[in-house]
Amino acid sequence: MAQVLTTLPAMLERELERHAGLSWMEYHALAMLSEQEGHLMRMSRLAAVTNASLSRLSHLVKRLEARGYLRREPDASDGRFIVAILTLAGRTALVAAAPWHVESVRRFVFDAVGAQDMAVLRSAFDRIAVALDEARERVAEAADPDS
């Protein structure tokens, strides 16, 4: 199991970089923005959904901005916050990368596992996700003394 947890993400990233010139985190950030109305999200929220620190996300966003894939600007509803906005070039890059990523996931995961095993994996991953969410909530509550 440890080999899969370390090797699968590395293989998926290698394929994304080779075919689309994007790291996994870059692809994931673009994908998360593409799913939002207006293709924008506060930086703090984008950090949360990509499981990145604000510092790491800031570096990532700077790289994506340099490539023209997104831009940052003050949040129109509250100027204290900064939003990341997916550009047309970013959407184009994401759309071009998606088939390569889907193919890699299919090849490394779905082709290797039968339908019955996939149902077991899905059930197990659902339970793991719940446990991770509960742990994340406990950590957040411990960090916030007002909760």
NUNUVO-959018 format. One record per residue: y, z, x of N, C-alpha, C, O in turn; residue in one letter. Coordinates in nm, 3 decimals. Layout:
     n_Y     n_Z     n_X    ca_Y    ca_Z    ca_X     c_Y     c_Z     c_X     o_Y     o_Z     o_X aa
       Y       Z       X       Y       Z       X       Y       Z       X       Y       Z       X  a
...
***
This chain:
     n_Y     n_Z     n_X    ca_Y    ca_Z    ca_X     c_Y     c_Z     c_X     o_Y     o_Z     o_X aa
  -0.118   0.000   0.082   0.000   0.000   0.000   0.126   0.000   0.086   0.222  -0.070   0.056  m
   0.126   0.078   0.194   0.243   0.083   0.282   0.273  -0.055   0.341   0.389  -0.092   0.356  a
   0.167  -0.129   0.374   0.188  -0.262   0.430   0.258  -0.353   0.329   0.347  -0.429   0.366  q
   0.220  -0.345   0.203   0.284  -0.427   0.099   0.429  -0.385   0.081   0.517  -0.471   0.070  v
   0.456  -0.254   0.079   0.592  -0.205   0.058   0.686  -0.244   0.171   0.807  -0.256   0.149  l
   0.635  -0.264   0.290   0.720  -0.306   0.401   0.717  -0.457   0.424   0.820  -0.517   0.455  t
   0.601  -0.518   0.409   0.588  -0.660   0.441   0.641  -0.751   0.331   0.706  -0.851   0.361  t
   0.616  -0.719   0.205   0.660  -0.807   0.096   0.811  -0.827   0.096   0.856  -0.942   0.094  l
   0.891  -0.720   0.098   1.037  -0.743   0.101   1.082  -0.825   0.222   1.171  -0.910   0.211  p
   1.019  -0.800   0.337   1.055  -0.875   0.458   1.021  -1.023   0.443   1.099  -1.110   0.483  a
   0.906  -1.052   0.385   0.866  -1.192   0.364   0.958  -1.261   0.263   0.998  -1.375   0.283  m
   0.990  -1.192   0.155   1.079  -1.251   0.054   1.216  -1.279   0.115   1.276  -1.383   0.089  l
   1.266  -1.186   0.195   1.396  -1.207   0.260   1.390  -1.323   0.358   1.481  -1.406   0.363  e
   1.284  -1.330   0.436   1.270  -1.440   0.533   1.273  -1.575   0.461   1.337  -1.669   0.508  r
   1.204  -1.584   0.349   1.202  -1.709   0.273   1.341  -1.742   0.217   1.384  -1.857   0.221  e
   1.411  -1.641   0.164   1.547  -1.664   0.113   1.640  -1.712   0.225   1.716  -1.806   0.206  l
   1.632  -1.647   0.339   1.718  -1.685   0.451   1.686  -1.826   0.499   1.776  -1.904   0.530  e
   1.557  -1.858   0.506   1.515  -1.990   0.556   1.558  -2.101   0.461   1.606  -2.206   0.506  r
   1.540  -2.081   0.331   1.566  -2.188   0.235   1.707  -2.188   0.177   1.758  -2.293   0.138  h
   1.770  -2.071   0.172   1.899  -2.063   0.105   2.010  -2.003   0.191   2.126  -2.003   0.149  a
   1.977  -1.954   0.308   2.079  -1.895   0.394   2.136  -1.766   0.341   2.248  -1.729   0.375  g
   2.059  -1.696   0.257   2.104  -1.569   0.198   2.006  -1.458   0.233   1.885  -1.480   0.235  l
   2.060  -1.340   0.260   1.973  -1.224   0.273   1.933  -1.179   0.132   1.992  -1.223   0.033  s
   1.834  -1.090   0.125   1.792  -1.037  -0.005   1.909  -0.967  -0.073   1.932  -0.987  -0.192  w
   1.983  -0.884   0.002   2.095  -0.811  -0.058   2.204  -0.905  -0.106   2.262  -0.882  -0.212  m
   2.232  -1.011  -0.032   2.331  -1.109  -0.076   2.286  -1.176  -0.205   2.363  -1.188  -0.301  e
   2.161  -1.219  -0.208   2.106  -1.283  -0.327   2.110  -1.187  -0.446   2.150  -1.225  -0.556  y
   2.070  -1.063  -0.423   2.065  -0.964  -0.530   2.205  -0.935  -0.585   2.223  -0.926  -0.706  h
   2.303  -0.921  -0.496   2.440  -0.896  -0.541   2.491  -1.014  -0.624   2.552  -0.994  -0.729  a
   2.468  -1.136  -0.578   2.510  -1.254  -0.654   2.441  -1.259  -0.789   2.503  -1.291  -0.891  l
   2.312  -1.227  -0.791   2.236  -1.229  -0.917   2.288  -1.124  -1.014   2.301  -1.152  -1.134  a
   2.318  -1.005  -0.965   2.371  -0.900  -1.053   2.506  -0.941  -1.112   2.532  -0.917  -1.229  m
   2.591  -1.003  -1.031   2.720  -1.050  -1.082   2.701  -1.162  -1.184   2.774  -1.169  -1.283  l
   2.604  -1.249  -1.160   2.584  -1.363  -1.250   2.541  -1.318  -1.389   2.561  -1.391  -1.486  s
   2.482  -1.200  -1.400   2.432  -1.151  -1.528   2.539  -1.079  -1.610   2.515  -1.044  -1.726  e
   2.656  -1.057  -1.551   2.762  -0.984  -1.620   2.856  -1.080  -1.692   2.879  -1.193  -1.648  q
   2.909  -1.035  -1.804   3.011  -1.112  -1.874   3.131  -1.127  -1.781   3.179  -1.030  -1.724  e
   3.178  -1.249  -1.766   3.289  -1.276  -1.676   3.248  -1.281  -1.530   3.332  -1.303  -1.443  g
   3.121  -1.262  -1.503   3.066  -1.266  -1.366   3.142  -1.171  -1.272   3.169  -1.205  -1.157  h
   3.175  -1.052  -1.324   3.245  -0.955  -1.240   3.191  -0.816  -1.265   3.133  -0.786  -1.370  l
   3.213  -0.729  -1.165   3.165  -0.592  -1.173   3.246  -0.508  -1.075   3.282  -0.554  -0.967  m
   3.274  -0.385  -1.115   3.339  -0.293  -1.021   3.250  -0.276  -0.899   3.127  -0.275  -0.908  r
   3.315  -0.263  -0.784   3.242  -0.248  -0.659   3.149  -0.127  -0.665   3.036  -0.132  -0.616  m
   3.196  -0.018  -0.723   3.112   0.103  -0.730   2.987   0.077  -0.812   2.879   0.125  -0.777  s
   3.001   0.003  -0.920   2.884  -0.029  -1.005   2.791  -0.127  -0.932   2.669  -0.112  -0.939  r
   2.848  -0.225  -0.864   2.767  -0.321  -0.788   2.690  -0.248  -0.679   2.574  -0.281  -0.653  l
   2.752  -0.151  -0.615   2.681  -0.071  -0.515   2.563   0.001  -0.578   2.454   0.007  -0.521  a
   2.585   0.056  -0.698   2.477   0.130  -0.766   2.362   0.037  -0.804   2.246   0.071  -0.781  a
   2.392  -0.078  -0.862   2.283  -0.166  -0.909   2.211  -0.236  -0.795   2.098  -0.283  -0.812  v
   2.274  -0.245  -0.678   2.206  -0.303  -0.563   2.149  -0.196  -0.471   2.088  -0.227  -0.368  t
   2.169  -0.070  -0.510   2.120   0.044  -0.431   2.175   0.041  -0.289   2.103   0.066  -0.192  n
   2.305   0.011  -0.278   2.372   0.006  -0.148   2.484   0.109  -0.144   2.543   0.141  -0.247  a
   2.511   0.160  -0.027   2.628   0.247  -0.013   2.752   0.160  -0.028   2.747   0.039  -0.008  s
   2.863   0.222  -0.061   2.988   0.147  -0.072   3.023   0.081   0.060   3.075  -0.031   0.062  l
   2.996   0.148   0.171   3.025   0.091   0.303   2.940  -0.034   0.328   2.992  -0.137   0.371  s
   2.811  -0.024   0.302   2.723  -0.139   0.323   2.761  -0.253   0.230   2.764  -0.369   0.271  r
   2.792  -0.220   0.103   2.832  -0.324   0.009   2.962  -0.390   0.052   2.978  -0.511   0.037  l
   3.055  -0.312   0.104   3.182  -0.368   0.149   3.161  -0.473   0.258   3.224  -0.578   0.256  s
   3.073  -0.444   0.352   3.041  -0.541   0.458   2.975  -0.666   0.400   3.008  -0.778   0.439  h
   2.883  -0.645   0.308   2.814  -0.757   0.244   2.913  -0.844   0.168   2.910  -0.966   0.178  l
   3.001  -0.781   0.091   3.099  -0.854   0.012   3.194  -0.932   0.103   3.233  -1.044   0.071  v
   3.231  -0.872   0.214   3.318  -0.941   0.310   3.252  -1.070   0.359   3.318  -1.173   0.371  k
   3.122  -1.064   0.387   3.049  -1.185   0.430   3.045  -1.289   0.319   3.065  -1.408   0.343  r
   3.020  -1.243   0.196   3.012  -1.336   0.083   3.150  -1.395   0.052   3.160  -1.512   0.013  l
   3.255  -1.317   0.068   3.391  -1.369   0.050   3.422  -1.478   0.152   3.479  -1.581   0.119  e
   3.383  -1.454   0.277   3.409  -1.551   0.384   3.341  -1.685   0.355   3.388  -1.790   0.398  a
   3.231  -1.680   0.282   3.158  -1.802   0.246   3.209  -1.862   0.115   3.164  -1.968   0.073  r
   3.302  -1.793   0.050   3.359  -1.841  -0.075   3.273  -1.812  -0.196   3.295  -1.871  -0.302  g
   3.174  -1.723  -0.183   3.081  -1.695  -0.292   3.133  -1.592  -0.391   3.086  -1.587  -0.505  y
   3.227  -1.512  -0.350   3.291  -1.419  -0.443   3.427  -1.382  -0.390   3.464  -1.413  -0.277  l
   3.502  -1.315  -0.477   3.633  -1.265  -0.437   3.649  -1.125  -0.494   3.580  -1.086  -0.589  r
   3.739  -1.050  -0.435   3.769  -0.916  -0.484   3.913  -0.913  -0.535   4.001  -0.981  -0.482  r
   3.934  -0.834  -0.638   4.070  -0.812  -0.687   4.073  -0.681  -0.765   3.968  -0.629  -0.803  e
   4.192  -0.628  -0.788   4.202  -0.503  -0.864   4.147  -0.522  -1.006   4.162  -0.629  -1.066  p
   4.083  -0.419  -1.058   4.030  -0.420  -1.194   4.148  -0.430  -1.291   4.240  -0.348  -1.286  d
   4.145  -0.529  -1.379   4.255  -0.551  -1.474   4.272  -0.433  -1.569   4.382  -0.406  -1.616  a
   4.162  -0.361  -1.598   4.171  -0.249  -1.691   4.210  -0.119  -1.624   4.256  -0.026  -1.690  s
   4.194  -0.110  -1.492   4.231   0.009  -1.418   4.246  -0.029  -1.271   4.147  -0.039  -1.198  d
   4.368  -0.050  -1.228   4.396  -0.099  -1.094   4.350  -0.009  -0.981   4.356  -0.049  -0.864  g
   4.304   0.111  -1.012   4.251   0.199  -0.907   4.118   0.147  -0.856   4.074   0.185  -0.747  r
   4.052   0.062  -0.932   3.921   0.010  -0.895   3.933  -0.134  -0.850   4.026  -0.205  -0.887  f
   3.836  -0.176  -0.770   3.827  -0.315  -0.724   3.703  -0.376  -0.789   3.598  -0.313  -0.797  i
   3.717  -0.501  -0.835   3.603  -0.572  -0.890   3.565  -0.686  -0.796   3.650  -0.745  -0.729  v
   3.436  -0.715  -0.793   3.384  -0.832  -0.725   3.363  -0.938  -0.832   3.309  -0.909  -0.938  a
   3.405  -1.060  -0.803   3.397  -1.169  -0.900   3.320  -1.284  -0.838   3.356  -1.333  -0.730  i
   3.216  -1.327  -0.903   3.136  -1.440  -0.857   3.216  -1.568  -0.875   3.269  -1.594  -0.983  l
   3.224  -1.649  -0.772   3.295  -1.777  -0.779   3.199  -1.889  -0.817   3.077  -1.869  -0.821  t
   3.254  -2.005  -0.844   3.170  -2.122  -0.873   3.079  -2.152  -0.754   2.962  -2.185  -0.773  l
   3.132  -2.142  -0.633   3.049  -2.165  -0.514   2.936  -2.064  -0.505   2.825  -2.098  -0.465  a
   2.964  -1.939  -0.543   2.860  -1.836  -0.543   2.753  -1.865  -0.646   2.634  -1.850  -0.618  g
   2.795  -1.906  -0.765   2.696  -1.942  -0.869   2.613  -2.061  -0.824   2.492  -2.065  -0.847  r
   2.677  -2.157  -0.761   2.605  -2.275  -0.711   2.501  -2.234  -0.607   2.388  -2.282  -0.610  t
   2.541  -2.146  -0.514   2.448  -2.099  -0.411   2.332  -2.022  -0.474   2.217  -2.038  -0.433  a
   2.362  -1.939  -0.573   2.258  -1.862  -0.641   2.161  -1.954  -0.714   2.039  -1.936  -0.704  l
   2.213  -2.050  -0.786   2.127  -2.144  -0.860   2.040  -2.224  -0.762   1.924  -2.252  -0.792  v
   2.095  -2.259  -0.647   2.016  -2.332  -0.547   1.909  -2.243  -0.484   1.801  -2.291  -0.451  a
   1.939  -2.115  -0.468   1.844  -2.023  -0.404   1.733  -1.978  -0.498   1.621  -1.952  -0.454  a
   1.763  -1.969  -0.627   1.669  -1.913  -0.723   1.530  -1.978  -0.721   1.431  -1.906  -0.718  a
   1.520  -2.110  -0.722   1.385  -2.168  -0.721   1.303  -2.130  -0.598   1.182  -2.110  -0.608  p
   1.369  -2.121  -0.482   1.298  -2.080  -0.361   1.250  -1.936  -0.374   1.138  -1.904  -0.334  w
   1.335  -1.851  -0.429   1.297  -1.711  -0.444   1.183  -1.696  -0.546   1.087  -1.624  -0.521  h
   1.195  -1.763  -0.657   1.091  -1.758  -0.760   0.958  -1.808  -0.704   0.852  -1.750  -0.729  v
   0.964  -1.916  -0.628   0.842  -1.972  -0.567   0.780  -1.871  -0.470   0.658  -1.855  -0.467  e
   0.862  -1.804  -0.392   0.809  -1.704  -0.297   0.744  -1.588  -0.370   0.636  -1.543  -0.333  s
   0.810  -1.538  -0.473   0.753  -1.427  -0.551   0.622  -1.472  -0.615   0.523  -1.399  -0.612  v
   0.622  -1.592  -0.671   0.499  -1.643  -0.733   0.386  -1.650  -0.629   0.274  -1.605  -0.655  r
   0.417  -1.707  -0.513   0.315  -1.727  -0.410   0.262  -1.595  -0.354   0.141  -1.577  -0.340  r
   0.353  -1.501  -0.324   0.312  -1.377  -0.259   0.260  -1.272  -0.356   0.184  -1.184  -0.316  f
   0.300  -1.279  -0.484   0.261  -1.175  -0.579   0.170  -1.231  -0.688   0.053  -1.194  -0.695  v
   0.222  -1.318  -0.770   0.148  -1.360  -0.889   0.023  -1.442  -0.856  -0.079  -1.428  -0.924  f
   0.029  -1.527  -0.755  -0.089  -1.604  -0.718  -0.198  -1.516  -0.657  -0.316  -1.550  -0.660  d
  -0.156  -1.402  -0.600  -0.252  -1.313  -0.534  -0.317  -1.214  -0.630  -0.415  -1.149  -0.594  a
  -0.265  -1.203  -0.751  -0.311  -1.102  -0.846  -0.344  -1.169  -0.979  -0.265  -1.249  -1.030  v
  -0.458  -1.137  -1.034  -0.497  -1.190  -1.164  -0.421  -1.124  -1.278  -0.351  -1.025  -1.257  g
  -0.434  -1.180  -1.397  -0.360  -1.130  -1.514  -0.395  -0.984  -1.546  -0.306  -0.904  -1.576  a
  -0.523  -0.950  -1.538  -0.563  -0.812  -1.568  -0.503  -0.715  -1.465  -0.453  -0.609  -1.502  q
  -0.510  -0.752  -1.339  -0.450  -0.667  -1.235  -0.298  -0.660  -1.251  -0.238  -0.555  -1.224  d
  -0.236  -0.769  -1.294  -0.091  -0.769  -1.313  -0.052  -0.670  -1.423   0.051  -0.603  -1.412  m
  -0.131  -0.660  -1.527  -0.103  -0.565  -1.634  -0.110  -0.422  -1.580  -0.028  -0.337  -1.616  a
  -0.208  -0.395  -1.495  -0.220  -0.262  -1.435  -0.101  -0.235  -1.342  -0.044  -0.126  -1.345  v
  -0.065  -0.334  -1.262   0.050  -0.318  -1.173   0.179  -0.294  -1.252   0.258  -0.206  -1.217  l
   0.199  -0.371  -1.357   0.320  -0.357  -1.440   0.327  -0.214  -1.496   0.432  -0.151  -1.493  r
   0.216  -0.166  -1.547   0.212  -0.031  -1.602   0.241   0.074  -1.494   0.317   0.168  -1.516  s
   0.181   0.056  -1.379   0.203   0.151  -1.268   0.349   0.146  -1.222   0.410   0.251  -1.200  a
   0.405   0.026  -1.207   0.544   0.014  -1.163   0.640   0.070  -1.267   0.744   0.125  -1.231  f
   0.608   0.056  -1.395   0.692   0.116  -1.499   0.697   0.268  -1.483   0.803   0.329  -1.494  d
   0.581   0.329  -1.458   0.577   0.475  -1.439   0.649   0.517  -1.311   0.718   0.619  -1.308  r
   0.634   0.437  -1.206   0.705   0.466  -1.080   0.856   0.456  -1.101   0.931   0.539  -1.050  i
   0.900   0.355  -1.176   1.043   0.339  -1.203   1.099   0.459  -1.278   1.210   0.505  -1.249  a
   1.024   0.511  -1.375   1.068   0.630  -1.449   1.080   0.750  -1.354   1.179   0.823  -1.359  v
   0.981   0.768  -1.269   0.985   0.880  -1.173   1.103   0.865  -1.078   1.168   0.965  -1.045  a
   1.131   0.743  -1.033   1.245   0.721  -0.944   1.377   0.747  -1.015   1.467   0.807  -0.957  l
   1.389   0.702  -1.139   1.510   0.727  -1.217   1.533   0.876  -1.235   1.646   0.924  -1.221  d
   1.427   0.950  -1.267   1.439   1.095  -1.283   1.482   1.161  -1.153   1.566   1.251  -1.153  e
   1.425   1.117  -1.042   1.462   1.174  -0.912   1.607   1.141  -0.879   1.680   1.226  -0.828  a
   1.650   1.020  -0.908   1.789   0.980  -0.882   1.885   1.064  -0.965   1.991   1.104  -0.917  r
   1.848   1.090  -1.090   1.932   1.174  -1.177   1.942   1.316  -1.122   2.049   1.376  -1.124  e
   1.830   1.371  -1.073   1.833   1.506  -1.016   1.922   1.512  -0.893   1.997   1.608  -0.874  r
   1.916   1.410  -0.810   2.000   1.405  -0.690   2.146   1.396  -0.730   2.231   1.464  -0.672  v
   2.177   1.312  -0.830   2.315   1.298  -0.875   2.366   1.429  -0.934   2.481   1.467  -0.910  a
   2.283   1.497  -1.012   2.324   1.625  -1.072   2.347   1.730  -0.964   2.441   1.809  -0.973  e
   2.262   1.731  -0.863   2.277   1.828  -0.754   2.404   1.801  -0.674   2.467   1.894  -0.623  a
   2.443   1.673  -0.663   2.563   1.637  -0.588   2.690   1.664  -0.667   2.798   1.676  -0.608  a
   2.679   1.673  -0.801   2.795   1.695  -0.887   2.788   1.836  -0.944   2.713   1.859  -1.039  d
   2.862   1.929  -0.888   2.852   2.068  -0.932   2.904   2.089  -1.076   2.876   2.192  -1.136  p
   2.979   1.992  -1.130   3.031   2.005  -1.267   2.932   1.962  -1.374   2.959   1.977  -1.493  d
   2.819   1.909  -1.332   2.723   1.862  -1.434   2.632   1.970  -1.483   2.547   1.946  -1.568  s
***
